[in-house]
Amino acid sequence: MLRIVRPIIQTAATLLALYSAPVGAHSWVEQLMVIGPDGTFVGQPGYPRGNVLRDTPGFSDSAMTYLIPPNDQGSNAILPSTPICAPTQRTPNQTDGSPRLRAPVGAAIALRYQENGHVTLPDNPPGKPPNRGTVYIYGTTQPRENDTLLAIHKVWNRAGTGGDGRGVLLSARGFDDGRCYQINNGPISTTRQVLFPHEPDELMGADLWCQQDIVLPENLPTGEPYTLYWVWDWPTLGFNKRQEEIYTTCIDIDIIEGHVSHARFNVREDIVAQKDLNNAAIPSQLAELLRDQEGDEVRGHRTVTGPGFTPLLPPYPFPNATAQSTPTTLLTQTSSTAACGTGTPYKIGVPMDDSDSGNGN
């Protein structure tokens, strides 16, 4: 009898953990990939400074989580002296099995992270921005060990003229990329599992990771590292009060010989849809980036809708979809079941906190 009962108990416990996953973990950049001309990942992955892989014995989220301001500070103020990088990431260093990404100038890059329920269970905790906060990515060829958050965040701009001028803002987008999910029984997760199915793999399991796609600047020197600061700004918003909560990841990329021709990219969603979602960029993000780079529209980008749905996800086909010819990259989210859980309209990829003060000024 015990032989029968024990597997049943184990199975029940597994299902309970799987479908009632709390939002207890936080997020960081787990992996970087170069994006090829057809919108799929190519080459070998790269990793952040001081990376600790999840299969490392004794691993816990605290090994890769860097919270600003820290819980033990005694106040919610972000101090001018607060470093932008975790202690393990303040100087360039790579751990065994976690090399730097290698990429040429102009390459399109995907920074991949887990949503950990912050997207699919949006009311836990309450008071968070509808887009789950904004992710800013800054780049510099001149990183310093003593770089601070307040000297860079919402100070460095796209023109490279903000602050001390050592770096640029490469991207500012909502944490929710419009398709990522953790497996749980929330309506956002169950909807996206249908819209964006994929084969579970050793890296992501059954979850589908989020990503933020960027294009590396054209003027980078080869043979030298390029440093990225990934900053997830995830405040709690209340009546006349904002409680700061920021997480960062610091990353170096080895810039190698070569140059990427953006004219060769074809990011039509019907082309990328034929690819495995385990290894594909997000067409809407990539199309927007390449338009910014080339000053022209990337060919073939269009909206896709389906029966019973207002456009509420980045352009990407799903079963029984009807293609429309209107070019777009940002779609208004209004559905409480497949978007933000609160019915609050927002646009995928658009910063929503006080938000993009450094994005081009």
URHUKA-V270857 format. One record per helix or strand of 2 or more residues. SS is the DSSP state (H for helix, E for strand). FROM is the first residue (numbers start at 1). LEN is the number of residues. If there is no record, write none. Layout:
SS	FROM	LEN
SS	FROM	LEN
//
This chain:
H	2	18
E	29	7
E	40	7
H	61	3
E	67	2
H	71	3
H	87	3
E	101	5
E	108	6
E	134	7
E	167	8
H	187	9
E	210	6
E	225	9
E	236	3
E	241	3
E	246	14
H	262	3
H	269	4
H	277	3
H	283	12
E	304	2
E	322	2
E	332	2
E	346	2
//
